[in-house]
Amino acid sequence: MTVKSFDRGVFLPHYKEYTENDPITTISLPSEVVIPLHQHIGAPCKAVVQVGDKVKTGQKIGESDAFVSASVFASVDGTVVAIEPRPSFTGGKVESVVIEVSPHQEDPQWSERDLEQLNNDQIKQAIKDAGIVGMGGAAFPTHVKLSPPKPIDAVIINACECEPFLTCDHRILVEMTDELVEGAKLIQKLINADKLYFGVETNKPDAIEALNSKLTAEETIEVVPLDVKYPQGSEKQLIKAVLDREVPPGKLPLEVGVVVQNVGTAVAVYEACRYEKPLYERVLTVTGDGAAKPANVKVPIGTTIGHVIEQCGGFKDDKEPGKVVMGGPMTGFAQTRLDIPVVKGTSGILLFSEEMLVKSEHRPCVRCSRCVVHCPMYLYPNSISVNAERGLYDQAVEWGAMDCFECGICVYVCPSNRPIVQLVRDTKKAQAAK
């Protein structure tokens, strides 16, 4: 078996043993869900419901006329009790639809369509109508990504899940293989790509076996085993590993004829095309050494992380964790409150004990260049951070801050514990403010 990879990066401890063998389960519904009208890159939605309206699971509650946007849907049967700004996982507040959950939930009734009869326009419309976004965390509207202005000859399904702790994609790979493959084929058909690849890290041998067993007769589809290295699942690194193509700085994968989609996104595409089911729920991982009962769970969008944690047994030994993170440990967002809602891009809820945290304050850069050696984008994070720390954002941009995709390796290897990713984000905010 040939195992492929990319240059640089870093080998991280996995910590996937908490949940990698645990099947996906469901949780009890909360009494209330809070559904942000902006869960994606692009224009925010406007509410199409009013306070007092009764809504059904899968009903559209927010939409936008902008091309780069994605509709949002009710994830429960209930009553709209508020439309107001609510706290978001990134900080600040986002206009949200608050729904009081009805004690009597009806199972949604979806139509069923023959996928072979769908033409490309129908596939793309189904994806748009379902409000699908990239579910690996970026949350870019999928119908936009699948409307490339240039010819695409390869689709890569990102099945790496390279961040420690997270295993929700792994479980989708082995439990929903048929749906995943069908969704991937729909994507390949839609953009008329010659080849379809599944990039899977070798720490998921059961997933590689499951895919290969489904694809034995497929001449245009290939499962590519990848080295277990971070950030193997980043688009540019994944493309380099699978196809040995380099995306130029500041450019998108379409420049080299490639589209990359996440595992969860591909399944959502299948469900949208097959059943006209909108994206109103997702699978995520609750884990960490501070979690009482780590699990992979399917959660309605808008459920607060506090409710999800409670449904998974709460905090281990009833001790408050040292840190709660939404997303992965490298690229996720630390949270200071538990009333933050799960959104389309939420891949995990991580609970860390005090013992797992770095205790020291950050110190000045010592110019060791570890961040430079490991940076998968060949940047100079040390120079970016030093300039940003001084408020010299233009100089930080000259050193490549805008090409950073915030993988967090620089912070991980830094002996001075410098907040380099945060300084990159500060730079990007300063540029956006211009």
DRENDO-1510 file (C-alpha; in Angstrom, 1 decimal, always signed):
<recs>
REC; n; res; u; v; w
REC; 1; MET; +0.0; +0.0; +0.0 .
REC; 2; THR; +1.5; +3.3; -1.1 .
REC; 3; VAL; +1.0; +6.0; +1.5 .
REC; 4; LYS; +1.1; +9.6; +0.3 .
REC; 5; SER; +1.8; +12.9; +2.2 .
REC; 6; PHE; +3.0; +16.5; +1.9 .
REC; 7; ASP; +6.0; +18.4; +3.0 .
REC; 8; ARG; +6.4; +19.9; +6.5 .
REC; 9; GLY; +3.5; +19.8; +9.0 .
REC; 10; VAL; +3.8; +18.0; +12.3 .
REC; 11; PHE; +2.9; +14.7; +13.9 .
REC; 12; LEU; +0.5; +15.1; +16.7 .
REC; 13; PRO; -0.8; +12.7; +19.5 .
REC; 14; HIS; -4.1; +11.4; +18.3 .
REC; 15; TYR; -6.3; +11.1; +21.3 .
REC; 16; LYS; -8.9; +9.5; +19.1 .
REC; 17; GLU; -9.2; +6.4; +21.3 .
REC; 18; TYR; -11.9; +8.1; +23.4 .
REC; 19; THR; -14.5; +7.7; +20.6 .
REC; 20; GLU; -13.2; +6.2; +17.4 .
REC; 21; ASN; -15.0; +2.9; +18.0 .
REC; 22; ASP; -18.2; +4.4; +19.3 .
REC; 23; PRO; -21.2; +4.3; +16.9 .
REC; 24; ILE; -23.1; +7.5; +16.2 .
REC; 25; THR; -26.0; +8.0; +18.7 .
REC; 26; THR; -28.7; +10.6; +19.2 .
REC; 27; ILE; -29.6; +12.8; +22.2 .
REC; 28; SER; -32.8; +14.0; +23.7 .
REC; 29; LEU; -34.1; +17.3; +22.4 .
REC; 30; PRO; -33.5; +20.5; +24.4 .
REC; 31; SER; -36.4; +22.7; +25.5 .
REC; 32; GLU; -35.1; +25.5; +23.2 .
REC; 33; VAL; -32.9; +25.8; +20.1 .
REC; 34; VAL; -31.1; +28.9; +19.0 .
REC; 35; ILE; -30.5; +28.9; +15.2 .
REC; 36; PRO; -28.1; +31.7; +14.0 .
REC; 37; LEU; -29.0; +33.3; +10.7 .
REC; 38; HIS; -25.3; +33.5; +9.7 .
REC; 39; GLN; -23.6; +30.1; +9.9 .
REC; 40; HIS; -21.6; +30.3; +6.8 .
REC; 41; ILE; -19.1; +32.3; +4.8 .
REC; 42; GLY; -21.0; +35.0; +2.8 .
REC; 43; ALA; -24.1; +37.1; +3.3 .
REC; 44; PRO; -26.2; +36.5; +6.4 .
REC; 45; CYS; -29.8; +35.3; +6.0 .
REC; 46; LYS; -32.9; +37.2; +6.9 .
REC; 47; ALA; -35.6; +35.6; +8.9 .
REC; 48; VAL; -38.7; +34.5; +6.9 .
REC; 49; VAL; -40.7; +33.6; +10.1 .
REC; 50; GLN; -42.0; +35.8; +12.8 .
REC; 51; VAL; -42.3; +35.5; +16.6 .
REC; 52; GLY; -45.3; +33.3; +17.4 .
REC; 53; ASP; -45.1; +31.3; +14.2 .
REC; 54; LYS; -45.3; +27.5; +14.5 .
REC; 55; VAL; -42.5; +25.7; +12.6 .
REC; 56; LYS; -41.8; +22.2; +11.5 .
REC; 57; THR; -38.5; +20.3; +11.3 .
REC; 58; GLY; -36.8; +21.1; +8.0 .
REC; 59; GLN; -38.9; +24.3; +7.4 .
REC; 60; LYS; -36.9; +27.2; +6.0 .
REC; 61; ILE; -36.6; +30.0; +8.6 .
REC; 62; GLY; -33.9; +32.2; +7.0 .
REC; 63; GLU; -32.7; +33.0; +3.5 .
REC; 64; SER; -30.7; +35.5; +1.4 .
REC; 65; ASP; -30.8; +36.7; -2.2 .
REC; 66; ALA; -27.0; +36.7; -2.3 .
REC; 67; PHE; -25.3; +34.1; -4.3 .
REC; 68; VAL; -22.7; +33.4; -1.6 .
REC; 69; SER; -25.0; +32.5; +1.2 .
REC; 70; ALA; -26.9; +29.4; +2.6 .
REC; 71; SER; -30.5; +29.1; +3.9 .
REC; 72; VAL; -31.1; +27.9; +7.4 .
REC; 73; PHE; -33.9; +25.7; +8.6 .
REC; 74; ALA; -35.8; +24.7; +11.8 .
REC; 75; SER; -34.2; +21.7; +13.4 .
REC; 76; VAL; -37.3; +20.9; +15.5 .
REC; 77; ASP; -41.1; +21.3; +15.7 .
REC; 78; GLY; -41.9; +24.3; +17.8 .
REC; 79; THR; -42.8; +27.9; +18.2 .
REC; 80; VAL; -40.6; +30.9; +17.3 .
REC; 81; VAL; -40.3; +32.8; +20.6 .
REC; 82; ALA; -37.7; +35.4; +19.6 .
REC; 83; ILE; -35.6; +36.7; +16.7 .
REC; 84; GLU; -32.7; +38.6; +18.2 .
REC; 85; PRO; -28.9; +38.7; +18.6 .
REC; 86; ARG; -27.6; +35.7; +20.5 .
REC; 87; PRO; -24.0; +34.8; +21.5 .
REC; 88; SER; -21.9; +33.1; +18.8 .
REC; 89; PHE; -19.1; +30.6; +19.0 .
REC; 90; THR; -16.7; +33.1; +17.5 .
REC; 91; GLY; -17.5; +35.8; +20.0 .
REC; 92; GLY; -20.0; +38.7; +19.7 .
REC; 93; LYS; -23.6; +38.1; +18.8 .
REC; 94; VAL; -25.4; +36.9; +15.7 .
REC; 95; GLU; -29.1; +37.5; +14.8 .
REC; 96; SER; -30.8; +34.2; +15.6 .
REC; 97; VAL; -34.2; +32.5; +15.5 .
REC; 98; VAL; -35.1; +31.1; +18.9 .
REC; 99; ILE; -37.5; +28.2; +18.9 .
REC; 100; GLU; -39.3; +26.7; +21.9 .
REC; 101; VAL; -39.3; +23.0; +21.2 .
REC; 102; SER; -42.7; +21.3; +21.1 .
REC; 103; PRO; -43.2; +18.3; +23.4 .
REC; 104; HIS; -44.8; +16.5; +20.5 .
REC; 105; GLN; -42.4; +16.0; +17.6 .
REC; 106; GLU; -43.5; +14.5; +14.3 .
REC; 107; ASP; -41.1; +12.5; +12.1 .
REC; 108; PRO; -40.3; +14.6; +9.0 .
REC; 109; GLN; -41.7; +13.2; +5.8 .
REC; 110; TRP; -39.3; +13.4; +2.9 .
REC; 111; SER; -39.9; +12.5; -0.8 .
REC; 112; GLU; -37.7; +10.0; -2.5 .
REC; 113; ARG; -36.1; +10.6; -5.9 .
REC; 114; ASP; -34.3; +8.4; -8.4 .
REC; 115; LEU; -30.7; +9.9; -8.4 .
REC; 116; GLU; -30.1; +8.5; -11.9 .
REC; 117; GLN; -32.9; +10.8; -13.3 .
REC; 118; LEU; -31.5; +14.0; -11.8 .
REC; 119; ASN; -29.7; +16.3; -14.2 .
REC; 120; ASN; -26.9; +18.7; -13.2 .
REC; 121; ASP; -29.2; +21.7; -12.8 .
REC; 122; GLN; -31.5; +19.6; -10.5 .
REC; 123; ILE; -28.5; +18.4; -8.4 .
REC; 124; LYS; -27.2; +22.0; -7.9 .
REC; 125; GLN; -30.6; +23.3; -7.1 .
REC; 126; ALA; -31.2; +20.6; -4.5 .
REC; 127; ILE; -27.8; +21.4; -2.9 .
REC; 128; LYS; -28.7; +25.1; -2.7 .
REC; 129; ASP; -32.2; +24.5; -1.5 .
REC; 130; ALA; -30.9; +22.4; +1.3 .
REC; 131; GLY; -28.6; +25.1; +2.6 .
REC; 132; ILE; -25.5; +22.9; +2.5 .
REC; 133; VAL; -22.1; +24.3; +3.5 .
REC; 134; GLY; -18.7; +22.8; +4.0 .
REC; 135; MET; -19.1; +20.8; +7.2 .
REC; 136; GLY; -15.4; +20.4; +8.0 .
REC; 137; GLY; -15.5; +23.8; +9.7 .
REC; 138; ALA; -15.0; +26.4; +6.8 .
REC; 139; ALA; -18.8; +26.5; +6.1 .
REC; 140; PHE; -18.4; +27.8; +2.6 .
REC; 141; PRO; -21.7; +27.4; +0.7 .
REC; 142; THR; -21.5; +24.2; -1.3 .
REC; 143; HIS; -23.6; +25.3; -4.3 .
REC; 144; VAL; -21.1; +28.1; -4.8 .
REC; 145; LYS; -18.1; +25.8; -4.6 .
REC; 146; LEU; -19.7; +23.5; -7.0 .
REC; 147; SER; -20.1; +26.3; -9.6 .
REC; 148; PRO; -16.4; +26.6; -10.6 .
REC; 149; PRO; -15.7; +29.1; -13.4 .
REC; 150; LYS; -12.9; +26.8; -14.8 .
REC; 151; PRO; -12.9; +23.1; -15.8 .
REC; 152; ILE; -12.4; +20.6; -13.0 .
REC; 153; ASP; -10.9; +17.2; -13.6 .
REC; 154; ALA; -10.6; +15.9; -10.1 .
REC; 155; VAL; -12.8; +15.8; -7.0 .
REC; 156; ILE; -11.2; +14.9; -3.6 .
REC; 157; ILE; -13.3; +13.8; -0.7 .
REC; 158; ASN; -11.5; +14.9; +2.4 .
REC; 159; ALA; -11.7; +11.9; +4.8 .
REC; 160; CYS; -8.6; +12.8; +6.7 .
REC; 161; GLU; -10.0; +14.1; +10.0 .
REC; 162; CYS; -6.4; +15.0; +10.9 .
REC; 163; GLU; -7.1; +16.9; +14.1 .
REC; 164; PRO; -6.7; +15.0; +17.3 .
REC; 165; PHE; -9.7; +13.9; +19.3 .
REC; 166; LEU; -12.3; +14.3; +16.5 .
REC; 167; THR; -13.9; +11.0; +15.1 .
REC; 168; CYS; -17.3; +12.1; +13.7 .
REC; 169; ASP; -16.1; +11.8; +10.1 .
REC; 170; HIS; -14.5; +8.4; +10.8 .
REC; 171; ARG; -17.8; +7.1; +12.1 .
REC; 172; ILE; -19.6; +8.5; +9.0 .
REC; 173; LEU; -17.1; +6.7; +6.8 .
REC; 174; VAL; -17.8; +3.3; +8.3 .
REC; 175; GLU; -21.5; +3.7; +9.2 .
REC; 176; MET; -22.8; +5.7; +6.2 .
REC; 177; THR; -20.5; +4.4; +3.5 .
REC; 178; ASP; -23.2; +4.0; +0.9 .
REC; 179; GLU; -24.6; +7.5; +1.4 .
REC; 180; LEU; -21.1; +9.0; +1.3 .
REC; 181; VAL; -20.2; +7.3; -1.9 .
REC; 182; GLU; -23.4; +8.2; -3.6 .
REC; 183; GLY; -23.0; +11.8; -2.5 .
REC; 184; ALA; -19.5; +11.9; -3.8 .
REC; 185; LYS; -20.6; +10.6; -7.2 .
REC; 186; LEU; -23.2; +13.3; -7.4 .
REC; 187; ILE; -20.5; +15.9; -6.8 .
REC; 188; GLN; -18.3; +14.3; -9.5 .
REC; 189; LYS; -21.2; +14.2; -11.9 .
REC; 190; LEU; -22.2; +17.8; -11.3 .
REC; 191; ILE; -18.8; +19.3; -12.1 .
REC; 192; ASN; -18.0; +16.7; -14.8 .
REC; 193; ALA; -14.7; +15.6; -13.2 .
REC; 194; ASP; -12.8; +12.7; -14.7 .
REC; 195; LYS; -11.6; +11.3; -11.4 .
REC; 196; LEU; -12.9; +11.0; -7.8 .
REC; 197; TYR; -10.5; +10.4; -4.9 .
REC; 198; PHE; -11.1; +9.6; -1.2 .
REC; 199; GLY; -8.1; +10.8; +0.8 .
REC; 200; VAL; -8.1; +8.8; +4.1 .
REC; 201; GLU; -5.4; +8.8; +6.8 .
REC; 202; THR; -4.0; +5.3; +7.6 .
REC; 203; ASN; -5.2; +5.5; +11.2 .
REC; 204; LYS; -8.6; +4.6; +9.8 .
REC; 205; PRO; -8.0; +1.1; +8.3 .
REC; 206; ASP; -11.7; +0.1; +8.7 .
REC; 207; ALA; -12.7; +3.2; +6.8 .
REC; 208; ILE; -10.3; +2.4; +4.0 .
REC; 209; GLU; -11.6; -1.2; +3.9 .
REC; 210; ALA; -15.2; +0.0; +3.8 .
REC; 211; LEU; -14.6; +2.3; +0.9 .
REC; 212; ASN; -12.6; -0.2; -1.1 .
REC; 213; SER; -15.3; -2.8; -0.7 .
REC; 214; LYS; -17.8; -0.4; -2.2 .
REC; 215; LEU; -15.6; +0.7; -5.1 .
REC; 216; THR; -14.1; -2.4; -6.5 .
REC; 217; ALA; -15.8; -2.0; -9.8 .
REC; 218; GLU; -15.3; +1.8; -10.1 .
REC; 219; GLU; -12.7; +2.7; -12.6 .
REC; 220; THR; -12.8; +6.5; -12.1 .
REC; 221; ILE; -12.7; +6.4; -8.3 .
REC; 222; GLU; -9.7; +5.8; -6.1 .
REC; 223; VAL; -9.1; +5.5; -2.3 .
REC; 224; VAL; -5.8; +7.1; -1.5 .
REC; 225; PRO; -4.2; +6.2; +1.9 .
REC; 226; LEU; -2.5; +9.2; +3.5 .
REC; 227; ASP; +0.2; +9.6; +6.2 .
REC; 228; VAL; -1.2; +10.5; +9.6 .
REC; 229; LYS; +0.2; +14.0; +9.8 .
REC; 230; TYR; -1.3; +17.4; +10.5 .
REC; 231; PRO; -2.7; +19.3; +8.6 .
REC; 232; GLN; -3.2; +16.5; +6.1 .
REC; 233; GLY; -6.8; +17.5; +5.7 .
REC; 234; SER; -6.1; +21.1; +4.7 .
REC; 235; GLU; -7.2; +21.6; +1.0 .
REC; 236; LYS; -3.8; +22.7; -0.4 .
REC; 237; GLN; -1.9; +20.0; +1.5 .
REC; 238; LEU; -4.5; +17.3; +0.6 .
REC; 239; ILE; -4.2; +18.3; -3.1 .
REC; 240; LYS; -0.4; +18.1; -2.9 .
REC; 241; ALA; -0.5; +14.7; -1.2 .
REC; 242; VAL; -3.2; +13.1; -3.5 .
REC; 243; LEU; -2.4; +14.6; -6.9 .
REC; 244; ASP; +1.1; +16.3; -6.4 .
REC; 245; ARG; -0.4; +19.6; -7.6 .
REC; 246; GLU; +0.5; +22.8; -5.9 .
REC; 247; VAL; -2.1; +25.5; -5.5 .
REC; 248; PRO; -0.4; +28.9; -6.0 .
REC; 249; PRO; -0.3; +31.4; -3.1 .
REC; 250; GLY; -3.5; +33.4; -2.8 .
REC; 251; LYS; -5.3; +31.1; -5.3 .
REC; 252; LEU; -8.1; +28.5; -4.8 .
REC; 253; PRO; -8.0; +24.7; -5.7 .
REC; 254; LEU; -9.9; +25.4; -8.9 .
REC; 255; GLU; -6.7; +26.9; -10.3 .
REC; 256; VAL; -5.3; +23.4; -10.5 .
REC; 257; GLY; -8.5; +21.8; -11.6 .
REC; 258; VAL; -9.6; +20.4; -8.2 .
REC; 259; VAL; -12.6; +20.6; -5.9 .
REC; 260; VAL; -12.4; +19.3; -2.3 .
REC; 261; GLN; -15.4; +18.4; -0.2 .
REC; 262; ASN; -15.7; +17.1; +3.3 .
REC; 263; VAL; -17.2; +13.7; +4.2 .
REC; 264; GLY; -20.2; +15.2; +6.0 .
REC; 265; THR; -20.8; +17.5; +3.1 .
REC; 266; ALA; -21.0; +14.7; +0.7 .
REC; 267; VAL; -23.5; +12.8; +2.8 .
REC; 268; ALA; -25.6; +16.0; +3.0 .
REC; 269; VAL; -25.5; +16.3; -0.8 .
REC; 270; TYR; -26.8; +12.7; -1.1 .
REC; 271; GLU; -29.7; +13.4; +1.4 .
REC; 272; ALA; -30.6; +16.7; -0.4 .
REC; 273; CYS; -30.7; +15.1; -3.8 .
REC; 274; ARG; -32.3; +11.8; -2.7 .
REC; 275; TYR; -34.9; +13.0; -0.2 .
REC; 276; GLU; -34.9; +16.8; -0.6 .
REC; 277; LYS; -33.8; +16.9; +3.0 .
REC; 278; PRO; -32.3; +20.2; +4.2 .
REC; 279; LEU; -29.2; +20.5; +6.4 .
REC; 280; TYR; -30.7; +20.9; +9.9 .
REC; 281; GLU; -28.6; +18.4; +11.9 .
REC; 282; ARG; -25.1; +17.1; +12.0 .
REC; 283; VAL; -22.8; +14.5; +13.6 .
REC; 284; LEU; -20.2; +15.8; +16.0 .
REC; 285; THR; -17.8; +14.4; +18.6 .
REC; 286; VAL; -18.0; +15.2; +22.3 .
REC; 287; THR; -14.7; +14.2; +23.8 .
REC; 288; GLY; -11.6; +15.1; +25.9 .
REC; 289; ASP; -10.2; +14.0; +29.2 .
REC; 290; GLY; -12.8; +16.3; +30.9 .
REC; 291; ALA; -15.8; +14.5; +29.3 .
REC; 292; ALA; -17.7; +12.0; +31.4 .
REC; 293; LYS; -19.0; +9.9; +28.5 .
REC; 294; PRO; -17.2; +10.8; +25.2 .
REC; 295; ALA; -19.4; +10.1; +22.2 .
REC; 296; ASN; -20.2; +10.7; +18.6 .
REC; 297; VAL; -23.7; +12.2; +18.4 .
REC; 298; LYS; -26.2; +13.5; +15.8 .
REC; 299; VAL; -27.3; +16.9; +17.0 .
REC; 300; PRO; -30.0; +19.3; +15.8 .
REC; 301; ILE; -28.5; +22.6; +14.7 .
REC; 302; GLY; -29.2; +25.2; +17.3 .
REC; 303; THR; -28.8; +22.9; +20.3 .
REC; 304; THR; -26.6; +24.6; +22.9 .
REC; 305; ILE; -23.3; +22.9; +23.7 .
REC; 306; GLY; -24.3; +22.8; +27.4 .
REC; 307; HIS; -27.3; +20.6; +26.5 .
REC; 308; VAL; -25.1; +18.3; +24.3 .
REC; 309; ILE; -22.5; +18.0; +27.1 .
REC; 310; GLU; -25.3; +17.2; +29.7 .
REC; 311; GLN; -26.7; +14.5; +27.4 .
REC; 312; CYS; -23.2; +13.0; +27.2 .
REC; 313; GLY; -22.9; +12.6; +31.0 .
REC; 314; GLY; -21.6; +16.1; +31.8 .
REC; 315; PHE; -18.2; +16.8; +33.1 .
REC; 316; LYS; -16.0; +14.0; +34.3 .
REC; 317; ASP; -16.2; +13.6; +38.0 .
REC; 318; ASP; -18.4; +16.7; +38.0 .
REC; 319; LYS; -15.3; +18.9; +37.8 .
REC; 320; GLU; -15.5; +22.0; +35.8 .
REC; 321; PRO; -13.1; +21.6; +32.8 .
REC; 322; GLY; -10.1; +23.8; +32.3 .
REC; 323; LYS; -11.3; +24.7; +28.8 .
REC; 324; VAL; -14.2; +24.0; +26.5 .
REC; 325; VAL; -13.5; +24.2; +22.7 .
REC; 326; MET; -15.9; +24.1; +19.8 .
REC; 327; GLY; -14.2; +22.4; +16.9 .
REC; 328; GLY; -10.8; +20.7; +16.9 .
REC; 329; PRO; -8.0; +21.4; +19.4 .
REC; 330; MET; -5.9; +23.1; +16.7 .
REC; 331; THR; -8.4; +25.2; +14.8 .
REC; 332; GLY; -11.4; +25.4; +17.2 .
REC; 333; PHE; -12.6; +28.2; +19.3 .
REC; 334; ALA; -12.4; +28.2; +23.1 .
REC; 335; GLN; -15.7; +29.0; +24.8 .
REC; 336; THR; -16.5; +30.9; +28.0 .
REC; 337; ARG; -20.1; +30.0; +28.2 .
REC; 338; LEU; -22.3; +26.9; +27.5 .
REC; 339; ASP; -25.3; +28.6; +25.9 .
REC; 340; ILE; -23.6; +28.7; +22.5 .
REC; 341; PRO; -25.5; +26.8; +19.8 .
REC; 342; VAL; -24.1; +24.1; +17.5 .
REC; 343; VAL; -24.0; +25.3; +13.9 .
REC; 344; LYS; -23.5; +23.6; +10.6 .
REC; 345; GLY; -19.7; +23.7; +10.8 .
REC; 346; THR; -19.4; +22.3; +14.4 .
REC; 347; SER; -17.3; +19.2; +14.3 .
REC; 348; GLY; -16.7; +18.7; +18.0 .
REC; 349; ILE; -17.1; +19.8; +21.6 .
REC; 350; LEU; -13.9; +19.3; +23.5 .
REC; 351; LEU; -13.6; +19.3; +27.3 .
REC; 352; PHE; -10.1; +19.6; +28.7 .
REC; 353; SER; -9.0; +19.3; +32.3 .
REC; 354; GLU; -6.6; +21.8; +33.8 .
REC; 355; GLU; -3.8; +19.2; +33.5 .
REC; 356; MET; -4.2; +19.3; +29.7 .
REC; 357; LEU; -3.6; +23.0; +29.4 .
REC; 358; VAL; -0.4; +25.0; +29.0 .
REC; 359; LYS; +0.0; +27.1; +32.1 .
REC; 360; SER; +2.7; +29.6; +31.1 .
REC; 361; GLU; +2.1; +33.1; +29.7 .
REC; 362; HIS; +3.3; +33.9; +26.2 .
REC; 363; ARG; +6.8; +35.5; +25.9 .
REC; 364; PRO; +8.7; +37.4; +23.3 .
REC; 365; CYS; +9.8; +35.6; +20.1 .
REC; 366; VAL; +13.2; +34.0; +20.6 .
REC; 367; ARG; +13.7; +33.5; +16.8 .
REC; 368; CYS; +14.1; +29.7; +17.1 .
REC; 369; SER; +12.3; +29.4; +13.7 .
REC; 370; ARG; +10.4; +26.2; +14.7 .
REC; 371; CYS; +7.3; +27.8; +13.3 .
REC; 372; VAL; +9.0; +28.5; +10.0 .
REC; 373; VAL; +10.4; +24.9; +9.8 .
REC; 374; HIS; +6.9; +23.3; +10.3 .
REC; 375; CYS; +4.7; +25.8; +8.5 .
REC; 376; PRO; +2.9; +23.9; +5.8 .
REC; 377; MET; +2.4; +27.1; +3.8 .
REC; 378; TYR; +6.1; +28.0; +3.9 .
REC; 379; LEU; +5.4; +31.3; +5.7 .
REC; 380; TYR; +7.3; +33.1; +8.4 .
REC; 381; PRO; +4.9; +33.1; +11.3 .
REC; 382; ASN; +7.5; +34.6; +13.6 .
REC; 383; SER; +7.8; +37.7; +11.5 .
REC; 384; ILE; +4.0; +37.9; +11.0 .
REC; 385; SER; +3.4; +37.7; +14.8 .
REC; 386; VAL; +6.1; +40.2; +15.8 .
REC; 387; ASN; +4.7; +42.8; +13.4 .
REC; 388; ALA; +1.1; +42.2; +14.2 .
REC; 389; GLU; +1.9; +42.4; +18.0 .
REC; 390; ARG; +3.2; +45.9; +17.3 .
REC; 391; GLY; +0.2; +46.9; +15.3 .
REC; 392; LEU; +2.2; +46.9; +12.1 .
REC; 393; TYR; -0.5; +45.0; +10.1 .
REC; 394; ASP; +0.7; +46.0; +6.7 .
REC; 395; GLN; +4.1; +44.5; +7.4 .
REC; 396; ALA; +2.4; +41.4; +8.7 .
REC; 397; VAL; +0.5; +41.1; +5.4 .
REC; 398; GLU; +3.8; +41.5; +3.5 .
REC; 399; TRP; +5.1; +38.5; +5.4 .
REC; 400; GLY; +2.2; +36.4; +4.3 .
REC; 401; ALA; -0.5; +36.7; +7.0 .
REC; 402; MET; -3.3; +36.6; +4.4 .
REC; 403; ASP; -2.1; +33.2; +3.1 .
REC; 404; CYS; -2.2; +31.7; +6.6 .
REC; 405; PHE; -5.1; +29.3; +7.1 .
REC; 406; GLU; -4.7; +29.2; +10.9 .
REC; 407; CYS; -3.8; +25.6; +11.3 .
REC; 408; GLY; -2.2; +26.3; +14.7 .
REC; 409; ILE; +1.1; +24.4; +14.1 .
REC; 410; CYS; +3.1; +27.5; +14.9 .
REC; 411; VAL; +1.4; +27.9; +18.3 .
REC; 412; TYR; +1.9; +24.1; +19.0 .
REC; 413; VAL; +5.7; +24.2; +18.3 .
REC; 414; CYS; +6.4; +27.6; +19.8 .
REC; 415; PRO; +8.6; +27.4; +23.0 .
REC; 416; SER; +7.4; +30.9; +23.9 .
REC; 417; ASN; +3.7; +30.0; +23.8 .
REC; 418; ARG; +3.0; +32.9; +21.5 .
REC; 419; PRO; -0.6; +33.5; +20.3 .
REC; 420; ILE; +0.4; +33.6; +16.7 .
REC; 421; VAL; -2.9; +32.5; +15.3 .
REC; 422; GLN; -4.8; +35.2; +17.2 .
REC; 423; LEU; -2.3; +37.7; +15.9 .
REC; 424; VAL; -3.0; +36.5; +12.3 .
REC; 425; ARG; -6.7; +36.9; +12.9 .
REC; 426; ASP; -6.1; +40.4; +14.2 .
REC; 427; THR; -4.2; +41.2; +11.0 .
REC; 428; LYS; -7.0; +39.9; +8.9 .
REC; 429; LYS; -9.6; +41.9; +10.8 .
REC; 430; ALA; -7.5; +45.0; +10.3 .
REC; 431; GLN; -7.3; +44.4; +6.6 .
REC; 432; ALA; -11.0; +43.8; +6.4 .
REC; 433; ALA; -11.7; +47.0; +8.2 .
REC; 434; LYS; -9.9; +49.0; +5.5 .
</recs>
